[in-house]
Amino acid sequence: MPTAAPLPRDERAFIVLLAVLQGGLMYLAQKGHAGGWWPFAALSGRVCWYTLVLAVPTMMALSVVRLRDARFWQQAAGATVVVGALAAWAARQATGGPGVQAGSVLAPFGASVAVGLFVALPWLQCRLAHGHWRAPYACLFGHAWQNTLTLALAALFTGICWLVLWLWGALFALVKIDFFRELFREDAFVYLATGAMAGLGVLIGRTQDRAVMVARQVLFAIFTGLLPLLAFIAVLFVASLPFTGLEPLWDMRSAAATLVTVVALLVAFANSVLQDGTGARPYPAWLCRLVDAGLALLPVYALLALYALWLRIDQHGWTADRVWAVLLAVVVAGYASGYAWAVLRRRDGWLGPIRPVNRVMSLVVVALAVLANTPVLDPHRIGVSSQLQRLADGRTSPEDFDLEWLRHDSGRAGWEATLALRGHPAWAGDRERLAELERVIARENRWGEPAAVDGGKPTARDAEALRVQVQLAEGALSPDEDWWVALADGLGDRNCRRASDDCILLTPDLDGDGARDPLLCTLGNGHGAHCVIHARDADGAWAAVATLDLWPQGTSEQAWRRTLRRDLLDGRVQAVPRSWPDLRIGDGEPRRLERPGQP
């Protein structure tokens, strides 16, 4: 194990107190957000706060050896600066405009920063242990696995502690003593107790060397047994490709993900078998050759994954998700090429050459994790630029252009590009298309909440405002005044309740009674359209009697919505009688007949 000497008492207390402080700072952010305190009121402040609180103290707890070591505090300060800068950039991207889906920016940011910090941490730990950056491979390997198992143990310990506390509260609740159950649900207790539990879990992982070593040996034994099987599967799959061809791969949307997973598992299993490179070969010669064959074929998997991604990008252009996927595939390709080279080189013992490959690729992973969260490799900038270029050169038509993705899922760059489309000839010269763009801009999210754009305010909901907003289809007649008043009061609930809704009213006679039936269709509440038929009830009041939800099929949503809108405005709606009537048996409710096999 990499920890040669036990942790002193002060350092042990520091780990637990640091975790409790983490919990307290998380609780402070939660209270500050609820109370509107600076810097927690704004999303950007919370992003920076949560990133620093989660990343830096965790790194310090895993790496501290001596509190008086100046290098430890230098590394903590450096990590704070780097992580803080990356968080500030991510916060800026996630808060570019109203309705930008922060999760589309923050989810990959959080995952990439966590991976980058986890990969960089063994280098920092080895520097503390040896006093320089020339870390021995055994040190890097030992710290990487110790960190993995320590975090897993901390999570397990925290879960078990909460299970015990839940049992404590439930037990006393049986005799009507609810004090403990209510206490354990308090936010302050949850944050501080979770911090203390996690800190104790980290302390256990860092001090119980024998237990961690046993867990590592068990995992390595499992991986050692599975590596030849996985290598055989990899060889068998490549051998089958000349007979099946590559076309079935391109028909599967998950082909690249599956291929990348195979490479990742073979890399992880091979590392667990090699360990620090000092042990004997665990297999007979023929099994070693099988493993060598599987590793030598890894570049085939990497190239197939990259080609599958390229086909998708060539067909639909770049998006942020595809940028992240390509970065992952590039890392996998680096490992695959390096491991294949290590197998063919046959020096420094069996699989020995993969040690320098792991060193180089760990630094590549850290570099890509940093660059992808900076303007250098900003995935959202790349994705938005690609889609706008496809629009400009005609590869994507305005009808097929995904406004919702650009508006909501592309960060600040997407929001600014959406606003810029107002001046694009395809929108500026088409009133209908421009109106659709304005409705997309006015929505705070995909579900149609109105936003105040450029200082404007959402339209108030009243009968007169609805008369202006609702468009009458060809041949439609405006209903009585009380229908407009009922609609303003919430008739139909989801119908035309927002200033960004595209509302079309038809008045066909759907039930054949000679009276017109108001049919109000609302487009703009996110995906699809929602139509409601209104009729007077027994008391003469207007009520919603039937609804119809429509969804795009076989085409882009924008093209489908434009076609549907034209059909509705042209009044192309008709009642289609059923082939078979409803049946009533006795005094029961009428029941609809269903075709055999229909649910």
WOQUI-V531546 format. One record per backbone hydrogen bond with DSSP energy under -1.0 kcal/mol. NH is the residue of the N-H (numbers start at 1). CO is the residue of the C=O. E is the energy in kcal/mol with one decimal. If there is no record, write none. Layout:
BEGIN
nh: <NH | NH>
co: <CO | CO>
e: <E | E>
END
This chain:
BEGIN
nh: <4 | 12 | 13 | 14 | 15 | 16 | 17 | 18 | 19 | 20 | 21 | 22 | 23 | 24 | 25 | 26 | 27 | 28 | 29 | 30 | 31 | 32 | 33 | 34 | 35 | 37 | 41 | 46 | 47 | 48 | 49 | 50 | 51 | 52 | 53 | 54 | 55 | 56 | 59 | 60 | 61 | 62 | 63 | 64 | 69 | 73 | 74 | 75 | 76 | 77 | 78 | 79 | 80 | 81 | 82 | 83 | 84 | 85 | 86 | 87 | 88 | 89 | 90 | 91 | 92 | 93 | 94 | 95 | 100 | 101 | 104 | 105 | 106 | 107 | 109 | 110 | 111 | 112 | 113 | 114 | 115 | 116 | 117 | 118 | 119 | 120 | 121 | 124 | 125 | 126 | 127 | 128 | 129 | 130 | 131 | 135 | 140 | 141 | 142 | 143 | 144 | 145 | 146 | 147 | 148 | 149 | 150 | 151 | 152 | 153 | 154 | 155 | 156 | 157 | 158 | 159 | 160 | 161 | 162 | 163 | 164 | 165 | 166 | 167 | 168 | 169 | 170 | 171 | 172 | 173 | 175 | 176 | 177 | 182 | 183 | 184 | 186 | 190 | 191 | 192 | 193 | 194 | 195 | 196 | 197 | 198 | 199 | 200 | 201 | 202 | 203 | 204 | 205 | 206 | 207 | 208 | 209 | 212 | 213 | 214 | 215 | 216 | 217 | 218 | 219 | 220 | 221 | 222 | 223 | 224 | 225 | 226 | 227 | 230 | 231 | 232 | 233 | 234 | 235 | 236 | 237 | 238 | 239 | 240 | 243 | 244 | 245 | 250 | 251 | 252 | 255 | 258 | 259 | 260 | 261 | 262 | 263 | 264 | 265 | 266 | 267 | 268 | 269 | 270 | 271 | 272 | 273 | 274 | 275 | 277 | 288 | 289 | 290 | 291 | 292 | 293 | 294 | 295 | 296 | 297 | 298 | 300 | 301 | 302 | 303 | 304 | 305 | 306 | 307 | 308 | 309 | 310 | 311 | 312 | 313 | 314 | 315 | 316 | 317 | 323 | 324 | 325 | 326 | 327 | 328 | 329 | 330 | 331 | 332 | 333 | 334 | 335 | 336 | 337 | 338 | 339 | 340 | 341 | 342 | 343 | 344 | 345 | 346 | 352 | 354 | 355 | 358 | 359 | 360 | 361 | 362 | 363 | 364 | 365 | 366 | 367 | 368 | 369 | 370 | 371 | 372 | 373 | 374 | 377 | 382 | 383 | 384 | 385 | 386 | 387 | 388 | 389 | 390 | 391 | 392 | 393 | 395 | 396 | 403 | 406 | 407 | 408 | 409 | 412 | 414 | 415 | 416 | 417 | 418 | 419 | 420 | 421 | 422 | 423 | 424 | 427 | 428 | 429 | 430 | 434 | 435 | 436 | 437 | 438 | 439 | 440 | 441 | 442 | 444 | 448 | 451 | 456 | 466 | 467 | 468 | 469 | 470 | 471 | 473 | 474 | 476 | 483 | 484 | 485 | 486 | 487 | 488 | 489 | 490 | 491 | 493 | 494 | 501 | 502 | 504 | 505 | 506 | 510 | 517 | 519 | 520 | 521 | 522 | 523 | 529 | 530 | 531 | 532 | 533 | 534 | 535 | 537 | 540 | 543 | 545 | 546 | 548 | 550 | 560 | 561 | 562 | 563 | 564 | 565 | 566 | 567 | 568 | 569 | 570 | 571 | 572 | 573 | 583 | 588 | 591 | 598>
co: <2 | 8 | 9 | 10 | 11 | 12 | 13 | 14 | 15 | 16 | 17 | 18 | 19 | 20 | 21 | 22 | 23 | 24 | 25 | 26 | 27 | 28 | 29 | 30 | 31 | 32 | 37 | 42 | 43 | 44 | 45 | 46 | 47 | 48 | 49 | 50 | 51 | 52 | 55 | 56 | 57 | 58 | 59 | 60 | 66 | 69 | 70 | 71 | 72 | 73 | 74 | 75 | 76 | 77 | 78 | 79 | 80 | 81 | 82 | 83 | 84 | 85 | 86 | 87 | 88 | 89 | 90 | 91 | 97 | 408 | 101 | 102 | 102 | 103 | 105 | 106 | 107 | 108 | 109 | 110 | 111 | 112 | 113 | 114 | 115 | 116 | 117 | 120 | 121 | 122 | 123 | 124 | 125 | 126 | 127 | 133 | 136 | 137 | 138 | 139 | 140 | 141 | 142 | 143 | 144 | 145 | 146 | 147 | 148 | 149 | 150 | 151 | 152 | 153 | 154 | 155 | 156 | 157 | 158 | 159 | 160 | 161 | 162 | 163 | 164 | 165 | 166 | 167 | 168 | 169 | 172 | 173 | 172 | 178 | 179 | 180 | 183 | 186 | 187 | 188 | 189 | 190 | 191 | 192 | 193 | 194 | 195 | 196 | 197 | 198 | 199 | 200 | 201 | 202 | 203 | 204 | 207 | 208 | 209 | 210 | 211 | 212 | 213 | 214 | 215 | 216 | 217 | 218 | 219 | 220 | 221 | 222 | 223 | 226 | 227 | 228 | 229 | 230 | 231 | 232 | 233 | 234 | 235 | 236 | 240 | 240 | 241 | 246 | 247 | 249 | 252 | 254 | 255 | 256 | 257 | 258 | 259 | 260 | 261 | 262 | 263 | 264 | 265 | 266 | 267 | 268 | 269 | 270 | 271 | 274 | 284 | 285 | 286 | 287 | 288 | 289 | 290 | 291 | 292 | 293 | 295 | 297 | 297 | 298 | 299 | 300 | 301 | 302 | 303 | 304 | 305 | 306 | 307 | 308 | 309 | 310 | 311 | 312 | 313 | 319 | 320 | 321 | 322 | 323 | 324 | 325 | 326 | 327 | 328 | 329 | 330 | 331 | 332 | 333 | 334 | 335 | 336 | 337 | 338 | 339 | 340 | 341 | 342 | 349 | 351 | 352 | 354 | 355 | 356 | 357 | 358 | 359 | 360 | 361 | 362 | 363 | 364 | 365 | 366 | 367 | 368 | 370 | 371 | 371 | 378 | 379 | 380 | 381 | 382 | 383 | 384 | 385 | 386 | 387 | 388 | 389 | 390 | 390 | 401 | 402 | 403 | 404 | 405 | 93 | 410 | 411 | 412 | 413 | 414 | 415 | 416 | 417 | 419 | 420 | 421 | 424 | 424 | 425 | 427 | 430 | 431 | 432 | 433 | 434 | 435 | 436 | 437 | 438 | 449 | 445 | 442 | 453 | 462 | 463 | 464 | 465 | 466 | 503 | 505 | 569 | 473 | 480 | 480 | 481 | 482 | 483 | 484 | 485 | 487 | 486 | 490 | 492 | 498 | 523 | 521 | 471 | 519 | 508 | 508 | 506 | 532 | 504 | 530 | 502 | 550 | 522 | 548 | 520 | 546 | 518 | 543 | 541 | 537 | 535 | 533 | 533 | 531 | 529 | 556 | 557 | 558 | 559 | 560 | 561 | 562 | 563 | 564 | 565 | 566 | 568 | 567 | 571 | 591 | 585 | 583 | 595>
e: <-1.1 | -1.9 | -2.5 | -2.2 | -1.8 | -1.6 | -2.8 | -2.4 | -1.7 | -2.3 | -2.5 | -2.1 | -2.2 | -2.5 | -2.7 | -2.2 | -2.2 | -2.3 | -1.9 | -1.9 | -2.6 | -2.8 | -2.3 | -1.9 | -2.3 | -2.5 | -1.9 | -1.7 | -2.6 | -2.0 | -2.3 | -3.0 | -2.2 | -2.2 | -2.8 | -2.4 | -2.3 | -1.5 | -2.2 | -2.4 | -2.7 | -1.9 | -1.4 | -2.1 | -1.6 | -1.1 | -2.2 | -2.5 | -2.0 | -2.4 | -2.6 | -2.7 | -2.1 | -2.0 | -2.5 | -2.8 | -2.2 | -2.2 | -2.3 | -2.5 | -2.2 | -1.9 | -2.4 | -2.8 | -2.0 | -2.1 | -2.2 | -1.0 | -1.6 | -3.3 | -1.1 | -1.3 | -3.2 | -2.2 | -1.4 | -3.0 | -2.2 | -2.6 | -2.5 | -2.2 | -2.3 | -2.7 | -2.7 | -2.3 | -2.3 | -2.1 | -1.8 | -1.6 | -2.7 | -2.6 | -1.7 | -1.8 | -1.7 | -2.6 | -2.5 | -2.1 | -2.0 | -2.9 | -2.4 | -2.4 | -2.2 | -2.0 | -2.2 | -2.8 | -1.9 | -2.5 | -2.5 | -2.4 | -2.1 | -2.5 | -2.5 | -2.3 | -2.3 | -3.0 | -2.4 | -2.2 | -2.3 | -2.4 | -2.2 | -1.8 | -2.2 | -2.4 | -2.5 | -2.1 | -2.4 | -2.6 | -2.7 | -2.5 | -1.9 | -1.7 | -1.1 | -1.7 | -2.4 | -2.5 | -2.4 | -2.6 | -1.4 | -2.7 | -2.6 | -2.4 | -3.0 | -2.2 | -2.1 | -2.4 | -2.7 | -2.7 | -2.5 | -2.4 | -2.4 | -2.4 | -2.3 | -2.5 | -2.3 | -2.0 | -1.3 | -2.6 | -1.6 | -2.1 | -2.6 | -2.4 | -2.3 | -2.4 | -2.5 | -2.3 | -2.2 | -2.8 | -2.2 | -2.0 | -2.7 | -2.7 | -1.8 | -1.7 | -2.0 | -2.7 | -2.7 | -2.4 | -2.3 | -2.3 | -2.4 | -2.8 | -2.3 | -1.9 | -2.3 | -1.3 | -1.1 | -1.9 | -3.0 | -1.4 | -1.3 | -1.3 | -1.2 | -2.2 | -2.4 | -2.6 | -2.0 | -1.8 | -1.8 | -2.7 | -2.5 | -2.3 | -2.5 | -2.5 | -2.9 | -2.4 | -2.1 | -2.0 | -1.7 | -2.6 | -2.9 | -2.0 | -2.1 | -2.0 | -1.5 | -2.4 | -2.7 | -2.3 | -2.2 | -2.5 | -2.6 | -1.3 | -1.3 | -1.1 | -1.1 | -2.3 | -2.8 | -2.2 | -2.4 | -2.5 | -2.6 | -2.4 | -2.1 | -2.4 | -2.4 | -1.6 | -2.6 | -3.2 | -1.6 | -2.6 | -3.0 | -2.2 | -2.4 | -2.3 | -2.5 | -2.4 | -2.3 | -2.4 | -2.7 | -2.1 | -2.4 | -2.6 | -2.2 | -2.3 | -2.9 | -2.8 | -2.3 | -2.7 | -2.2 | -2.4 | -2.1 | -2.1 | -2.0 | -2.0 | -1.4 | -1.7 | -1.6 | -1.9 | -2.5 | -1.9 | -2.4 | -2.7 | -2.0 | -1.5 | -1.9 | -2.5 | -1.9 | -2.4 | -2.7 | -2.4 | -1.9 | -2.9 | -2.5 | -1.3 | -1.5 | -1.7 | -2.1 | -2.6 | -2.7 | -2.4 | -2.2 | -2.3 | -2.4 | -2.1 | -2.2 | -1.8 | -2.3 | -2.4 | -1.1 | -1.9 | -1.4 | -1.9 | -3.1 | -2.8 | -1.8 | -1.1 | -1.6 | -2.0 | -2.5 | -2.0 | -2.3 | -2.0 | -1.8 | -1.1 | -1.5 | -1.6 | -1.3 | -1.5 | -3.6 | -1.8 | -1.4 | -2.8 | -2.4 | -1.9 | -2.2 | -2.4 | -1.9 | -2.1 | -2.6 | -2.1 | -5.3 | -1.9 | -2.8 | -2.1 | -2.2 | -2.0 | -1.5 | -2.0 | -3.1 | -2.7 | -2.7 | -3.1 | -2.2 | -1.3 | -1.1 | -2.0 | -2.3 | -2.5 | -2.2 | -1.5 | -1.3 | -2.0 | -2.1 | -2.8 | -1.6 | -4.0 | -2.6 | -3.0 | -2.7 | -1.0 | -3.3 | -3.4 | -2.3 | -2.9 | -2.9 | -3.4 | -2.2 | -2.1 | -3.1 | -2.1 | -2.8 | -2.5 | -2.3 | -2.9 | -1.9 | -2.2 | -2.6 | -1.1 | -2.6 | -2.6 | -2.5 | -2.8 | -2.2 | -2.1 | -2.5 | -2.6 | -2.1 | -2.3 | -2.4 | -2.6 | -2.1 | -1.4 | -2.7 | -2.3 | -2.8 | -1.8 | -3.2 | -2.2>
END
